[in-house]
Amino acid sequence: MNIEIRQYKDDDLEDLLIVWEKASRIAHPFMDDAFFYQERHNIPNLYLPNADTWVACSNHKVIGFIALIGSEVGGFFVDPDHHGKGAGKMLMDKAQDLHADLVLDVFKENGVGRRFYDRYGFEFQEEKVWEPTGDLLLRLAFSPAQRKLR
């Protein structure tokens, strides 16, 4: 599969939202529909305008994205139909190339994301509560010296 990584463009929004919802519903089955409704509004109106967003494309279609706020990974999603095919690693490599050290929060119950981050080389920093729902978040950090997945 030929995958291209490039900066997000406004006309990527619909495909990006589809990828986000498909991946998010698998990664966050513990969230209710109100969460998805609110986040679908927040992504184009709050998150994307404040992030440096990169997309992974295959056949000119968005199959994943990473949104960076400095060295923090604010959002990272790959279409489940493309899991395990290299798009996620390519996106995270791009973030790492841009910022070297990275940090992110992942829900403790998000097994899909946690497995990826562990394989990539992120390490646990702290556990905290996400106030809107009371769910637990794990703060993870990556430094190139820790790199496992290549």
MINU-462749 format. One line per field, with one value per atom (N, C-alpha, C, O): residue in three letters; atom name; x, y, z. Coordinates in nm, 3 decimals. Example, Ala and Ser with C-alpha at 12.3 -4.5 7.8 and 13.67 -1.06 7.14 Angstrom:
% MINU-462749
code (Ala/Ala/Ala/Ala/Ser/Ser/Ser/Ser)
site (N/CA/C/O/N/CA/C/O)
X (1.319/1.230/1.320/1.424/1.285/1.367/1.290/1.341)
Y (-0.569/-0.450/-0.330/-0.332/-0.225/-0.106/0.003/0.114)
Z (0.780/0.780/0.780/0.846/0.708/0.714/0.787/0.804)
This chain:
% MINU-462749
code (Met/Met/Met/Met/Asn/Asn/Asn/Asn/Ile/Ile/Ile/Ile/Glu/Glu/Glu/Glu/Ile/Ile/Ile/Ile/Arg/Arg/Arg/Arg/Gln/Gln/Gln/Gln/Tyr/Tyr/Tyr/Tyr/Lys/Lys/Lys/Lys/Asp/Asp/Asp/Asp/Asp/Asp/Asp/Asp/Asp/Asp/Asp/Asp/Leu/Leu/Leu/Leu/Glu/Glu/Glu/Glu/Asp/Asp/Asp/Asp/Leu/Leu/Leu/Leu/Leu/Leu/Leu/Leu/Ile/Ile/Ile/Ile/Val/Val/Val/Val/Trp/Trp/Trp/Trp/Glu/Glu/Glu/Glu/Lys/Lys/Lys/Lys/Ala/Ala/Ala/Ala/Ser/Ser/Ser/Ser/Arg/Arg/Arg/Arg/Ile/Ile/Ile/Ile/Ala/Ala/Ala/Ala/His/His/His/His/Pro/Pro/Pro/Pro/Phe/Phe/Phe/Phe/Met/Met/Met/Met/Asp/Asp/Asp/Asp/Asp/Asp/Asp/Asp/Ala/Ala/Ala/Ala/Phe/Phe/Phe/Phe/Phe/Phe/Phe/Phe/Tyr/Tyr/Tyr/Tyr/Gln/Gln/Gln/Gln/Glu/Glu/Glu/Glu/Arg/Arg/Arg/Arg/His/His/His/His/Asn/Asn/Asn/Asn/Ile/Ile/Ile/Ile/Pro/Pro/Pro/Pro/Asn/Asn/Asn/Asn/Leu/Leu/Leu/Leu/Tyr/Tyr/Tyr/Tyr/Leu/Leu/Leu/Leu/Pro/Pro/Pro/Pro/Asn/Asn/Asn/Asn/Ala/Ala/Ala/Ala/Asp/Asp/Asp/Asp/Thr/Thr/Thr/Thr/Trp/Trp/Trp/Trp/Val/Val/Val/Val/Ala/Ala/Ala/Ala/Cys/Cys/Cys/Cys/Ser/Ser/Ser/Ser/Asn/Asn/Asn/Asn/His/His/His/His/Lys/Lys/Lys/Lys/Val/Val/Val/Val/Ile/Ile/Ile/Ile/Gly/Gly/Gly/Gly/Phe/Phe/Phe/Phe/Ile/Ile/Ile/Ile/Ala/Ala/Ala/Ala/Leu/Leu/Leu/Leu/Ile/Ile/Ile/Ile/Gly/Gly/Gly/Gly/Ser/Ser/Ser/Ser/Glu/Glu/Glu/Glu/Val/Val/Val/Val/Gly/Gly/Gly/Gly/Gly/Gly/Gly/Gly/Phe/Phe/Phe/Phe/Phe/Phe/Phe/Phe/Val/Val/Val/Val/Asp/Asp/Asp/Asp/Pro/Pro/Pro/Pro/Asp/Asp/Asp/Asp/His/His/His/His/His/His/His/His/Gly/Gly/Gly/Gly/Lys/Lys/Lys/Lys/Gly/Gly/Gly/Gly/Ala/Ala/Ala/Ala/Gly/Gly/Gly/Gly/Lys/Lys/Lys/Lys/Met/Met/Met/Met/Leu/Leu/Leu/Leu/Met/Met/Met/Met/Asp/Asp/Asp/Asp/Lys/Lys/Lys/Lys/Ala/Ala/Ala/Ala/Gln/Gln/Gln/Gln/Asp/Asp/Asp/Asp/Leu/Leu/Leu/Leu/His/His/His/His/Ala/Ala/Ala/Ala/Asp/Asp/Asp/Asp/Leu/Leu/Leu/Leu/Val/Val/Val/Val/Leu/Leu/Leu/Leu/Asp/Asp/Asp/Asp/Val/Val/Val/Val/Phe/Phe/Phe/Phe/Lys/Lys/Lys/Lys/Glu/Glu/Glu/Glu/Asn/Asn/Asn/Asn/Gly/Gly/Gly/Gly/Val/Val/Val/Val/Gly/Gly/Gly/Gly/Arg/Arg/Arg/Arg/Arg/Arg/Arg/Arg/Phe/Phe/Phe/Phe/Tyr/Tyr/Tyr/Tyr/Asp/Asp/Asp/Asp/Arg/Arg/Arg/Arg/Tyr/Tyr/Tyr/Tyr/Gly/Gly/Gly/Gly/Phe/Phe/Phe/Phe/Glu/Glu/Glu/Glu/Phe/Phe/Phe/Phe/Gln/Gln/Gln/Gln/Glu/Glu/Glu/Glu/Glu/Glu/Glu/Glu/Lys/Lys/Lys/Lys/Val/Val/Val/Val/Trp/Trp/Trp/Trp/Glu/Glu/Glu/Glu/Pro/Pro/Pro/Pro/Thr/Thr/Thr/Thr/Gly/Gly/Gly/Gly/Asp/Asp/Asp/Asp/Leu/Leu/Leu/Leu/Leu/Leu/Leu/Leu/Leu/Leu/Leu/Leu/Arg/Arg/Arg/Arg/Leu/Leu/Leu/Leu/Ala/Ala/Ala/Ala/Phe/Phe/Phe/Phe/Ser/Ser/Ser/Ser/Pro/Pro/Pro/Pro/Ala/Ala/Ala/Ala/Gln/Gln/Gln/Gln/Arg/Arg/Arg/Arg/Lys/Lys/Lys/Lys/Leu/Leu/Leu/Leu/Arg/Arg/Arg/Arg)
site (N/CA/C/O/N/CA/C/O/N/CA/C/O/N/CA/C/O/N/CA/C/O/N/CA/C/O/N/CA/C/O/N/CA/C/O/N/CA/C/O/N/CA/C/O/N/CA/C/O/N/CA/C/O/N/CA/C/O/N/CA/C/O/N/CA/C/O/N/CA/C/O/N/CA/C/O/N/CA/C/O/N/CA/C/O/N/CA/C/O/N/CA/C/O/N/CA/C/O/N/CA/C/O/N/CA/C/O/N/CA/C/O/N/CA/C/O/N/CA/C/O/N/CA/C/O/N/CA/C/O/N/CA/C/O/N/CA/C/O/N/CA/C/O/N/CA/C/O/N/CA/C/O/N/CA/C/O/N/CA/C/O/N/CA/C/O/N/CA/C/O/N/CA/C/O/N/CA/C/O/N/CA/C/O/N/CA/C/O/N/CA/C/O/N/CA/C/O/N/CA/C/O/N/CA/C/O/N/CA/C/O/N/CA/C/O/N/CA/C/O/N/CA/C/O/N/CA/C/O/N/CA/C/O/N/CA/C/O/N/CA/C/O/N/CA/C/O/N/CA/C/O/N/CA/C/O/N/CA/C/O/N/CA/C/O/N/CA/C/O/N/CA/C/O/N/CA/C/O/N/CA/C/O/N/CA/C/O/N/CA/C/O/N/CA/C/O/N/CA/C/O/N/CA/C/O/N/CA/C/O/N/CA/C/O/N/CA/C/O/N/CA/C/O/N/CA/C/O/N/CA/C/O/N/CA/C/O/N/CA/C/O/N/CA/C/O/N/CA/C/O/N/CA/C/O/N/CA/C/O/N/CA/C/O/N/CA/C/O/N/CA/C/O/N/CA/C/O/N/CA/C/O/N/CA/C/O/N/CA/C/O/N/CA/C/O/N/CA/C/O/N/CA/C/O/N/CA/C/O/N/CA/C/O/N/CA/C/O/N/CA/C/O/N/CA/C/O/N/CA/C/O/N/CA/C/O/N/CA/C/O/N/CA/C/O/N/CA/C/O/N/CA/C/O/N/CA/C/O/N/CA/C/O/N/CA/C/O/N/CA/C/O/N/CA/C/O/N/CA/C/O/N/CA/C/O/N/CA/C/O/N/CA/C/O/N/CA/C/O/N/CA/C/O/N/CA/C/O/N/CA/C/O/N/CA/C/O/N/CA/C/O/N/CA/C/O/N/CA/C/O/N/CA/C/O/N/CA/C/O/N/CA/C/O/N/CA/C/O/N/CA/C/O/N/CA/C/O/N/CA/C/O/N/CA/C/O/N/CA/C/O/N/CA/C/O/N/CA/C/O/N/CA/C/O/N/CA/C/O/N/CA/C/O/N/CA/C/O/N/CA/C/O/N/CA/C/O/N/CA/C/O/N/CA/C/O/N/CA/C/O/N/CA/C/O/N/CA/C/O/N/CA/C/O/N/CA/C/O/N/CA/C/O/N/CA/C/O/N/CA/C/O/N/CA/C/O/N/CA/C/O/N/CA/C/O/N/CA/C/O/N/CA/C/O)
X (0.085/0.000/0.089/0.184/0.057/0.131/0.065/-0.051/0.139/0.086/0.167/0.290/0.097/0.159/0.124/0.009/0.222/0.198/0.211/0.311/0.109/0.112/0.033/-0.040/0.048/-0.027/-0.176/-0.215/-0.256/-0.402/-0.443/-0.383/-0.545/-0.608/-0.757/-0.813/-0.819/-0.959/-1.052/-1.150/-1.021/-1.110/-1.090/-1.155/-1.001/-0.984/-1.083/-1.094/-1.156/-1.235/-1.332/-1.333/-1.413/-1.513/-1.446/-1.490/-1.341/-1.270/-1.207/-1.209/-1.150/-1.088/-1.192/-1.164/-1.310/-1.414/-1.462/-1.493/-1.468/-1.507/-1.402/-1.437/-1.275/-1.167/-1.174/-1.167/-1.188/-1.194/-1.306/-1.284/-1.426/-1.538/-1.523/-1.550/-1.481/-1.462/-1.359/-1.383/-1.245/-1.138/-1.174/-1.145/-1.238/-1.271/-1.375/-1.369/-1.470/-1.573/-1.514/-1.564/-1.409/-1.341/-1.252/-1.251/-1.179/-1.086/-1.156/-1.103/-1.276/-1.346/-1.489/-1.583/-1.506/-1.643/-1.710/-1.831/-1.634/-1.685/-1.746/-1.805/-1.733/-1.789/-1.933/-1.967/-2.015/-2.153/-2.165/-2.070/-2.284/-2.305/-2.288/-2.250/-2.315/-2.298/-2.151/-2.122/-2.058/-1.915/-1.883/-1.816/-1.931/-1.902/-1.965/-1.905/-2.086/-2.153/-2.072/-2.049/-2.029/-1.954/-1.818/-1.778/-1.749/-1.617/-1.627/-1.540/-1.733/-1.751/-1.765/-1.724/-1.821/-1.830/-1.695/-1.652/-1.627/-1.502/-1.388/-1.304/-1.384/-1.270/-1.253/-1.146/-1.355/-1.332/-1.333/-1.273/-1.400/-1.418/-1.318/-1.294/-1.260/-1.171/-1.033/-0.931/-1.028/-0.899/-0.819/-0.704/-0.877/-0.800/-0.745/-0.631/-0.821/-0.764/-0.642/-0.564/-0.626/-0.518/-0.409/-0.322/-0.412/-0.316/-0.244/-0.294/-0.128/-0.052/-0.090/-0.042/-0.175/-0.233/-0.176/-0.164/-0.142/-0.087/-0.177/-0.231/-0.195/-0.281/-0.200/-0.101/-0.246/-0.194/-0.299/-0.417/-0.255/-0.347/-0.303/-0.184/-0.403/-0.381/-0.479/-0.599/-0.429/-0.513/-0.588/-0.705/-0.519/-0.572/-0.688/-0.763/-0.703/-0.808/-0.743/-0.650/-0.792/-0.739/-0.772/-0.888/-0.667/-0.687/-0.639/-0.652/-0.584/-0.539/-0.490/-0.467/-0.475/-0.423/-0.362/-0.393/-0.275/-0.216/-0.222/-0.185/-0.270/-0.283/-0.188/-0.197/-0.098/0.006/-0.015/-0.048/0.004/0.005/0.143/0.165/0.236/0.377/0.418/0.395/0.480/0.525/0.421/0.450/0.300/0.193/0.106/0.063/0.083/-0.008/-0.149/-0.190/-0.222/-0.357/-0.461/-0.567/-0.433/-0.524/-0.446/-0.360/-0.479/-0.409/-0.504/-0.540/-0.545/-0.643/-0.612/-0.574/-0.628/-0.612/-0.738/-0.787/-0.789/-0.906/-0.879/-0.777/-0.968/-0.946/-0.923/-0.855/-0.976/-0.951/-0.805/-0.761/-0.730/-0.589/-0.494/-0.375/-0.546/-0.459/-0.357/-0.389/-0.235/-0.131/-0.066/0.009/-0.094/-0.040/0.064/0.108/0.103/0.212/0.173/0.259/0.046/0.005/0.027/0.076/-0.008/0.009/0.155/0.190/0.240/0.382/0.437/0.517/0.395/0.442/0.399/0.477/0.276/0.229/0.308/0.349/0.329/0.403/0.548/0.609/0.606/0.743/0.751/0.848/0.648/0.645/0.646/0.721/0.561/0.556/0.691/0.738/0.753/0.881/0.990/1.079/0.983/1.079/1.066/1.166/0.944/0.919/0.958/1.007/0.937/0.952/1.043/1.068/1.094/1.178/1.102/1.041/1.103/1.029/0.881/0.843/0.797/0.652/0.584/0.636/0.467/0.383/0.240/0.202/0.162/0.021/-0.054/0.005/-0.186/-0.275/-0.356/-0.400/-0.375/-0.457/-0.546/-0.503/-0.671/-0.759/-0.704/-0.660/-0.708/-0.657/-0.728/-0.666/-0.855/-0.934/-0.913/-0.970/-0.835/-0.811/-0.697/-0.582/-0.731/-0.631/-0.564/-0.445/-0.639/-0.583/-0.472/-0.361/-0.501/-0.403/-0.285/-0.170/-0.313/-0.205/-0.107/0.013/-0.157/-0.067/0.024/0.145/-0.034/0.048/0.154/0.272/0.115/0.209/0.320/0.436/0.286/0.386/0.487/0.608/0.438/0.526/0.614/0.729/0.560/0.636/0.747/0.851/0.727/0.830/0.790/0.875/0.660/0.614/0.623/0.605/0.650/0.660/0.563/0.538/0.509/0.413/0.477/0.590/0.402/0.446/0.357/0.406/0.225/0.132/-0.009/-0.040/-0.092/-0.232/-0.314/-0.283/-0.420/-0.505/-0.649/-0.675/-0.739/-0.881/-0.920/-0.885/-0.993/-1.049/-1.179/-1.277/-1.182/-1.294/-1.431/-1.527/-1.444/-1.579/-1.652/-1.775/-1.578/-1.645/-1.599/-1.665/-1.488/-1.431/-1.345/-1.295/-1.326/-1.242/-1.095/-1.055/-1.016/-0.874/-0.795/-0.817/-0.702/-0.610/-0.469/-0.432/-0.391/-0.251/-0.171/-0.196/-0.076/0.015/0.137/0.203/0.167/0.281/0.379/0.340/0.506/0.610/0.700/0.722/0.752/0.843/0.967/0.958/1.081/1.207/1.277/1.272/1.341/1.406/1.499/1.519/1.557/1.646/1.571/1.633/1.439/1.356/1.302/1.236/1.328/1.262/1.270/1.379/1.154/1.146/1.104/1.167/1.000/0.937/1.001/0.996/1.061/1.122/1.081/1.122)
Y (-0.118/0.000/0.124/0.133/0.218/0.343/0.446/0.483/0.493/0.590/0.718/0.716/0.828/0.961/1.035/1.031/1.103/1.189/1.333/1.371/1.414/1.554/1.636/1.582/1.768/1.855/1.852/1.838/1.866/1.872/1.994/2.101/1.976/2.085/2.088/1.986/2.206/2.219/2.120/2.076/2.085/1.992/1.847/1.757/1.822/1.688/1.664/1.552/1.768/1.760/1.643/1.569/1.623/1.514/1.378/1.297/1.352/1.224/1.210/1.102/1.319/1.316/1.282/1.202/1.341/1.313/1.168/1.108/1.114/0.973/0.882/0.790/0.909/0.831/0.843/0.743/0.966/0.988/0.906/0.838/0.912/0.844/0.693/0.625/0.638/0.493/0.445/0.348/0.512/0.471/0.498/0.418/0.612/0.650/0.558/0.528/0.513/0.422/0.287/0.221/0.245/0.120/0.141/0.058/0.252/0.279/0.322/0.302/0.381/0.437/0.383/0.462/0.252/0.197/0.233/0.217/0.282/0.320/0.460/0.501/0.534/0.670/0.664/0.576/0.759/0.762/0.850/0.918/0.847/0.921/1.072/1.141/1.124/1.267/1.308/1.417/1.222/1.248/1.261/1.356/1.165/1.167/1.289/1.350/1.323/1.441/1.567/1.649/1.582/1.702/1.708/1.814/1.596/1.595/1.620/1.684/1.571/1.595/1.746/1.794/1.818/1.964/2.029/2.123/1.977/2.038/2.022/2.112/1.912/1.888/2.003/2.063/2.035/2.143/2.283/2.375/2.301/2.435/2.473/2.591/2.375/2.404/2.342/2.411/2.213/2.144/2.175/2.218/2.154/2.173/2.315/2.329/2.420/2.554/2.581/2.673/2.502/2.524/2.418/2.414/2.334/2.223/2.223/2.275/2.163/2.134/1.991/1.896/1.977/1.847/1.791/1.860/1.663/1.589/1.471/1.410/1.439/1.328/1.221/1.250/1.098/0.986/0.959/0.944/0.952/0.929/0.805/0.778/0.732/0.620/0.640/0.655/0.638/0.665/0.797/0.808/0.899/1.035/1.043/1.140/0.942/0.942/0.940/0.863/1.025/1.030/0.898/0.857/0.834/0.709/0.723/0.630/0.841/0.864/1.006/1.077/1.048/1.183/1.192/1.113/1.291/1.325/1.476/1.550/1.523/1.666/1.700/1.643/1.793/1.829/1.970/2.061/1.986/2.117/2.127/2.083/2.185/2.177/2.031/1.961/1.985/1.846/1.752/1.635/1.803/1.719/1.664/1.738/1.534/1.470/1.490/1.424/1.581/1.612/1.517/1.498/1.458/1.362/1.274/1.322/1.145/1.050/0.935/0.858/0.924/0.823/0.766/0.840/0.636/0.568/0.486/0.419/0.492/0.412/0.267/0.211/0.204/0.064/-0.031/-0.133/0.001/-0.083/-0.078/-0.160/0.017/0.034/0.012/0.041/-0.039/-0.069/-0.175/-0.268/-0.161/-0.260/-0.251/-0.341/-0.145/-0.132/-0.021/0.011/0.039/0.136/0.282/0.367/0.315/0.456/0.520/0.633/0.451/0.506/0.532/0.637/0.437/0.454/0.571/0.649/0.583/0.694/0.829/0.925/0.837/0.962/0.995/1.109/0.895/0.920/0.952/1.036/0.888/0.922/1.068/1.137/1.116/1.257/1.348/1.445/1.318/1.398/1.396/1.499/1.280/1.266/1.341/1.401/1.337/1.414/1.564/1.637/1.610/1.752/1.798/1.910/1.712/1.756/1.671/1.707/1.560/1.467/1.411/1.304/1.479/1.430/1.461/1.569/1.365/1.380/1.341/1.261/1.399/1.360/1.345/1.405/1.265/1.248/1.192/1.139/1.206/1.142/1.038/1.062/0.923/0.816/0.762/0.746/0.734/0.674/0.539/0.460/0.512/0.385/0.267/0.163/0.282/0.173/0.159/0.067/0.245/0.239/0.141/0.181/0.013/-0.090/-0.081/-0.108/-0.043/-0.031/0.073/0.047/0.191/0.297/0.264/0.289/0.209/0.180/0.077/0.089/-0.023/-0.122/-0.055/-0.081/0.033/0.104/0.188/0.179/0.269/0.359/0.281/0.324/0.168/0.086/0.033/0.040/-0.018/-0.069/0.042/0.018/0.161/0.272/0.317/0.365/0.301/0.339/0.444/0.497/0.477/0.572/0.507/0.386/0.589/0.540/0.614/0.734/0.541/0.594/0.704/0.691/0.814/0.925/0.940/0.948/0.945/0.962/0.922/0.911/0.902/0.871/0.984/1.034/1.026/1.133/1.107/1.018/1.183/1.169/1.273/1.390/1.229/1.323/1.372/1.297/1.497/1.553/1.539/1.509/1.559/1.551/1.419/1.418/1.308/1.177/1.099/1.003/1.137/1.060/0.943/0.868/0.927/0.819/0.850/0.966/0.744/0.760/0.782/0.716/0.877/0.906/0.871/0.889/0.821/0.796/0.899/0.921/0.963/1.056/0.975/0.914/0.976/0.901/0.997/1.103/0.960/1.043/0.957/0.839/1.019/0.952/1.037/1.159/0.973/1.037/0.946/0.824/1.002/0.917/0.811/0.706/0.838/0.741/0.615/0.509/0.624/0.511/0.430/0.328/0.469/0.415/0.264/0.207/0.197/0.052/0.011/-0.076/0.073/0.030/0.101/0.224/0.029/0.089/0.015/0.049)
Z (0.000/0.000/0.000/0.077/-0.086/-0.095/-0.003/-0.024/0.097/0.194/0.185/0.185/0.177/0.172/0.301/0.346/0.360/0.477/0.429/0.367/0.457/0.417/0.518/0.601/0.509/0.599/0.565/0.449/0.668/0.657/0.574/0.585/0.492/0.418/0.456/0.495/0.445/0.485/0.414/0.473/0.290/0.220/0.263/0.209/0.360/0.419/0.533/0.583/0.574/0.697/0.700/0.798/0.598/0.601/0.618/0.700/0.539/0.552/0.690/0.748/0.742/0.874/0.981/1.070/0.972/1.071/1.063/1.165/0.943/0.927/0.992/1.066/0.965/1.026/1.177/1.249/1.226/1.371/1.434/1.534/1.375/1.440/1.434/1.534/1.321/1.311/1.414/1.487/1.418/1.509/1.655/1.743/1.679/1.815/1.878/1.997/1.799/1.853/1.890/1.982/1.821/1.857/1.980/2.071/1.982/2.091/2.220/2.329/2.206/2.322/2.336/2.340/2.342/2.353/2.485/2.498/2.580/2.711/2.711/2.811/2.600/2.592/2.537/2.457/2.582/2.534/2.409/2.369/2.348/2.224/2.242/2.148/2.361/2.386/2.369/2.318/2.409/2.391/2.243/2.201/2.162/2.018/1.951/1.862/1.991/1.936/1.965/1.876/2.090/2.130/2.060/2.012/2.053/1.990/1.839/1.781/1.777/1.633/1.607/1.502/1.701/1.692/1.725/1.657/1.829/1.875/1.774/1.763/1.702/1.611/1.511/1.508/1.430/1.332/1.392/1.336/1.505/1.560/1.668/1.691/1.734/1.846/1.826/1.838/1.794/1.788/1.662/1.671/1.545/1.421/1.404/1.359/1.437/1.421/1.510/1.483/1.616/1.712/1.705/1.792/1.603/1.595/1.460/1.360/1.461/1.339/1.302/1.363/1.203/1.171/1.043/0.942/1.048/0.935/0.907/0.999/0.780/0.741/0.668/0.602/0.683/0.604/0.497/0.528/0.372/0.260/0.183/0.167/0.137/0.046/-0.068/-0.046/-0.190/-0.308/-0.294/-0.330/-0.241/-0.225/-0.125/-0.126/-0.039/0.062/0.199/0.223/0.291/0.427/0.498/0.505/0.552/0.627/0.772/0.851/0.806/0.942/0.958/0.860/1.083/1.109/1.247/1.337/1.262/1.391/1.404/1.312/1.518/1.546/1.660/1.769/1.634/1.731/1.782/1.707/1.911/1.973/2.036/2.149/1.961/2.000/1.997/1.898/2.105/2.110/2.172/2.199/2.195/2.249/2.136/2.048/2.140/2.046/2.100/2.195/2.037/2.082/2.026/2.086/1.912/1.851/1.754/1.681/1.754/1.669/1.639/1.728/1.513/1.476/1.338/1.247/1.323/1.195/1.171/1.262/1.048/1.011/1.047/1.006/1.124/1.164/1.046/1.062/0.928/0.811/0.768/0.688/0.822/0.784/0.902/0.891/1.014/1.127/1.086/1.011/1.135/1.110/0.974/0.935/0.899/0.763/0.750/0.639/0.862/0.861/0.869/0.892/0.850/0.851/0.987/0.996/1.094/1.228/1.260/1.313/1.228/1.253/1.172/1.222/1.046/0.963/1.019/1.018/1.069/1.129/1.256/1.276/1.341/1.465/1.433/1.500/1.330/1.288/1.245/1.275/1.175/1.132/1.253/1.258/1.352/1.475/1.545/1.593/1.551/1.617/1.539/1.600/1.406/1.325/1.351/1.353/1.371/1.394/1.534/1.552/1.634/1.773/1.860/1.974/1.810/1.887/2.006/1.995/2.120/2.237/2.221/2.176/2.258/2.245/2.376/2.453/2.400/2.513/2.463/2.362/2.535/2.501/2.619/2.713/2.613/2.709/2.634/2.521/2.696/2.638/2.749/2.863/2.715/2.814/2.856/2.772/2.985/3.037/2.973/2.950/2.943/2.883/2.732/2.672/2.670/2.526/2.496/2.478/2.492/2.469/2.333/2.322/2.230/2.094/2.093/2.046/2.145/2.148/2.238/2.201/2.354/2.448/2.392/2.413/2.320/2.258/2.156/2.153/2.073/1.974/2.042/2.007/2.140/2.206/2.276/2.276/2.335/2.402/2.299/2.322/2.187/2.082/2.024/1.989/2.015/1.958/2.052/2.007/2.181/2.278/2.379/2.451/2.386/2.487/2.624/2.638/2.725/2.861/2.951/2.934/3.048/3.144/3.229/3.276/3.246/3.331/3.454/3.567/3.431/3.543/3.501/3.383/3.601/3.580/3.639/3.748/3.568/3.618/3.574/3.493/3.627/3.595/3.491/3.504/3.387/3.289/3.348/3.356/3.388/3.463/3.396/3.466/3.264/3.206/3.230/3.242/3.239/3.254/3.374/3.414/3.433/3.543/3.498/3.581/3.366/3.315/3.344/3.354/3.357/3.384/3.256/3.155/3.262/3.153/3.197/3.313/3.103/3.127/3.049/2.930/3.114/3.048/3.009/3.093/2.878/2.825/2.761/2.712/2.762/2.702/2.615/2.643/2.510/2.418/2.400/2.386/2.401/2.367/2.266/2.281/2.163/2.063/2.121/2.061/2.235/2.298/2.340/2.358/2.357/2.399/2.283/2.305/2.163/2.043/2.034/2.034/2.027/2.013/1.872/1.811/1.821/1.696/1.578/1.571/1.487/1.367/1.245/1.135)
